[in-house]
């Protein structure tokens, strides 16, 4: 019985946290212009971050390939290529 009560309270706590994380779509009409500008700025910053991540990942992959050409640099070059590839995947998705 105690475990059922504990699970129910845990479930209700998680539901409250999940509902708090959802965005409330009811915005008063007089605050709508500020909300729209805020969303536009957030979108621009997000897209800029993705572009910087994609460019940085391409640079890391090119440096990794150049280092991999030398035998000694392969120790550092291969992880750079892998990190650049993972970063470009993160930048796109």
Secondary structure by P-SEA (a helix, b strand, c coil): caaaaaaaaaaaaaaaaaaaacccccccccaaaaaaaaaaaaaaaaaaaaaaaaaaaaaaaaaaaaaaccccccaaaaaaaaaaaaaaaaaac
